[in-house]
Amino acid sequence: MVESDIEQKIKTMNEGEKNTLLKDLLVAALKVKDISDSRKAVMGELKKTSERVISDVVKVMEDQIVRAESEKEELKVQIKKLQDNTAQYEQKIAKVTRESDEKLRAFNEVLEKTEMVAAQALKEKSEVQEKLKRLQDSWESFVSGT
């Protein structure tokens, strides 16, 4: 069996050197333990901090979801109100349009009747003027014949 260099050196050491080596190894082991304990503490603190940050982020996201849902509901109410108002305005516009159409038809009927009456009056005026002209011609004939 082949011994390693370290084992050979240890066998050649005297007791004082071995004690010093053991003491140095103990100090190194304690330092490693301290480093390991510190690392565990840092990792534990990091885990706590990470959990806290994640919890805070989740809470903020939940709050944003709640706020977004609330705003969504508010917008639904506003949209419904706007749709109702639009429907009312459309009904009013339809009513005004109907009434305007009815008034326009009535006005057109009156206008047509007025035009017929005016045409009849013009015809009668023309007939009266013609009779008047004949009467005047007859009068002039009568007056000049005497």
Secondary structure, DSSP 8 states (H G I E B T S, - for coil): ----HHHHHHHHS-HHHHHHHHHHHHHHHHHHHHHHHHHHHHHHHHHHHHHHHHHHHHHHHHHHHHHHHHHHHHHHHHHHHHHHHHHHHHHHHHHHHHHHHHHHHHHHHHHHHHHHHHHHHHHHHHHHHHHHHHHHHHHHHHHHH-
